[in-house]
Amino acid sequence: MNNAQIKELSTDELNDRISEERAQLNRLKLSHAVSPVESPAKITHSRKTIARLLTEAAKRAAANN
């Protein structure tokens, strides 16, 4: 998910997506702890996506105040 797609999301969709991505990251970490994931880069990609989503949420919160 790139920044342009993130900016198009509504605030509710953004919050839902953050929780979905966090759940996916937890699943990836757990499965990686049990047996190595095929591509460890998926974990990094997931973390960066969460950071992008949280950054956009913070920008919107700052704009509303």
trRosetta pair geometry for C-beta under 8 A, 3 or more apart (Angstrom, degrees):
i j d omega theta_ij theta_ji phi_ij phi_ji
1 5 5.1 -117 -162 84 80 133
1 6 6.1 96 148 -59 109 89
1 17 7.7 130 -130 -176 176 138
1 49 5.5 83 47 -140 104 113
1 52 7.2 -177 98 86 98 141
1 53 7.9 34 97 -62 139 99
2 5 5.3 96 57 12 67 101
2 6 7.1 -127 107 -7 35 94
3 6 5.4 -55 -145 36 35 114
3 7 6.3 36 157 -22 68 104
3 52 6.3 -124 -89 -161 74 123
3 56 7.8 165 -146 -69 76 120
4 7 6.0 -53 -149 33 29 110
4 8 6.8 31 152 -21 60 106
5 8 5.8 -57 -155 31 34 114
5 9 7.3 45 149 -33 63 96
6 9 5.9 -44 -163 12 39 115
6 14 7.2 74 -168 -116 79 100
6 52 5.7 -138 -62 142 165 109
6 53 6.1 -142 -137 -95 125 62
6 56 5.0 -161 147 -38 118 160
7 56 6.6 -144 -83 -132 59 132
9 13 4.2 -134 -168 96 98 117
9 14 4.7 131 115 -65 126 79
9 17 6.5 -53 -144 -5 162 144
9 56 7.8 82 55 127 111 150
10 13 4.6 91 51 11 77 104
10 14 6.8 -134 95 -10 38 89
11 14 5.4 -51 -147 32 31 117
11 15 6.6 30 155 -16 64 103
11 57 7.6 103 -144 -123 79 79
11 60 6.1 -178 -102 149 104 158
12 15 5.9 -54 -150 36 32 108
12 16 6.4 31 152 -17 65 107
13 16 5.6 -55 -147 39 33 113
13 17 6.1 35 154 -22 67 107
14 17 5.7 -55 -147 36 28 111
14 18 6.5 34 152 -24 62 102
14 53 6.2 165 -167 -162 84 93
14 56 6.3 -126 -143 103 136 118
14 57 5.7 166 142 -80 129 93
14 60 7.6 128 60 9 168 154
15 18 5.6 -47 -149 28 33 114
15 19 6.8 28 155 -13 63 103
15 57 7.1 99 -77 -112 71 131
16 19 6.0 -59 -154 38 32 106
16 20 6.3 32 150 -18 67 108
17 20 5.5 -54 -145 38 34 113
17 21 6.1 32 157 -19 67 106
17 53 5.8 -150 105 -126 108 142
18 21 6.0 -57 -146 38 27 108
18 22 6.3 27 155 -19 63 108
18 50 6.6 89 -143 -141 72 77
18 53 4.8 -180 -86 131 85 137
18 54 6.6 98 -123 -69 125 73
18 57 6.8 0 -58 -40 144 146
19 22 5.7 -53 -145 36 32 112
19 23 6.4 34 155 -20 64 105
20 23 5.8 -56 -151 36 30 111
20 24 6.4 29 152 -18 65 107
21 24 5.6 -53 -146 37 34 112
21 25 6.3 37 153 -22 65 103
21 46 6.2 171 -172 -165 90 84
21 49 5.5 -141 -143 107 143 113
21 50 4.9 -178 122 -80 129 84
21 53 6.4 158 25 6 152 153
22 25 5.6 -51 -148 34 32 113
22 26 6.5 34 153 -19 63 103
22 50 6.2 93 -72 -116 71 131
23 26 5.7 -53 -151 34 32 112
23 27 6.6 33 151 -18 64 104
24 27 5.7 -53 -150 36 34 112
24 28 6.3 35 152 -20 66 105
24 46 5.9 -142 106 -138 106 132
25 28 5.6 -53 -147 37 32 112
25 29 6.3 32 155 -19 66 106
25 43 7.0 93 -143 -145 79 68
25 46 4.5 168 -88 137 89 131
25 47 6.4 101 -124 -70 134 64
25 50 6.5 -24 -37 -39 146 140
26 29 5.8 -54 -146 36 30 110
26 30 6.3 29 156 -18 64 108
27 30 5.8 -57 -147 38 29 110
27 31 6.2 22 159 -13 66 109
28 31 6.0 -59 -143 42 28 105
28 32 6.0 28 157 -20 64 111
28 37 6.3 17 -164 -88 85 151
28 42 6.0 -148 -138 114 141 109
28 43 5.2 179 134 -92 132 81
28 46 6.1 161 19 9 156 162
29 32 5.7 -58 -144 38 27 112
29 33 6.4 31 154 -24 63 104
29 43 6.6 99 -75 -127 70 120
30 33 5.8 -53 -151 30 30 112
30 34 6.7 23 154 -14 63 106
31 34 5.8 -55 -148 38 35 109
31 35 6.9 -39 174 53 69 75
31 37 6.1 83 106 -83 102 93
32 35 7.7 -89 -139 80 23 37
32 36 6.3 23 -150 -136 68 38
32 37 4.5 -40 -91 -23 91 104
32 40 6.9 90 -130 -112 134 82
32 43 6.5 -6 -41 -63 158 136
36 40 7.4 -50 -168 -63 91 100
37 40 5.7 128 67 -81 107 54
37 42 6.2 -112 148 46 143 122
37 43 6.8 142 39 -35 157 105
38 42 7.9 55 67 -9 80 132
39 42 5.0 96 92 -22 95 98
40 43 5.7 -35 -173 21 61 113
40 44 7.2 58 137 -12 72 100
41 44 5.3 -52 -154 40 48 114
41 45 6.0 52 147 -23 74 104
42 45 5.6 -53 -144 38 31 113
42 46 6.2 34 155 -22 64 106
43 46 5.8 -54 -149 35 28 112
43 47 6.5 29 153 -18 63 105
44 47 5.8 -55 -150 35 31 111
44 48 6.4 27 155 -15 65 108
45 48 5.9 -59 -148 39 30 109
45 49 6.3 33 153 -22 65 106
46 49 5.7 -52 -147 33 31 113
46 50 6.6 33 153 -19 63 103
47 50 5.8 -54 -153 34 31 112
47 51 6.5 32 150 -19 64 106
48 51 5.4 -50 -148 35 36 115
48 52 6.5 40 152 -21 66 101
49 52 5.6 -51 -150 33 33 112
49 53 6.4 32 152 -17 65 105
50 53 5.7 -56 -149 37 32 111
50 54 6.2 29 155 -16 67 108
51 54 5.8 -55 -143 40 30 109
51 55 6.2 35 155 -24 63 106
52 55 5.7 -54 -149 33 29 114
52 56 6.6 26 155 -15 63 105
53 56 5.9 -57 -152 37 31 108
53 57 6.4 31 151 -19 65 107
54 57 5.5 -52 -145 37 35 114
54 58 6.3 37 154 -21 66 104
55 58 5.7 -54 -149 35 30 111
55 59 6.5 33 151 -21 64 104
56 59 5.6 -50 -148 33 34 114
56 60 6.5 33 154 -17 65 104
57 60 5.9 -55 -150 37 31 110
57 61 6.4 32 152 -20 65 106
58 61 5.6 -53 -145 36 33 111
58 62 6.3 32 155 -18 66 106
59 62 5.8 -57 -148 38 29 109
59 63 6.3 29 153 -21 64 108
60 63 5.6 -53 -145 35 32 112
60 64 6.4 30 156 -20 65 106
61 64 5.9 -57 -150 34 30 109
61 65 6.7 19 156 -13 63 109
62 65 6.1 -63 -149 38 31 104
